[in-house]
């Protein structure tokens, strides 16, 4: 079994306001994000299924044109090859998991 202390991982700011600690397992990519109110992730899609687990704060998540507000304890599931975007309504934290792993994420 591998044990990872995410607090020891390098922080990567992939987009303004999105600071992540990223790592991969054999088949998944994990991103522990801290986000700033007003920051956005542009509409995009990728071959991986993506699951957003909101820990703190609120996110507006748009999946296939359907907009939802997700707060603590809520999960947004993005199917593979589906357009999605995100806007931070407040400061907060979320854990994002992609399957299969995303080699472009640099975890």
Secondary structure, 3 states (H helix, E strand, C coil): CCCCCHHHCCCEEEECCEEEEEEECCCEEEEEEEECCCCEEEEECCCCEEEEEEEECCEEEEECCEEEEECCCCEEEECCCCCEEEEECCCEEEEEEEECCCHHHCC
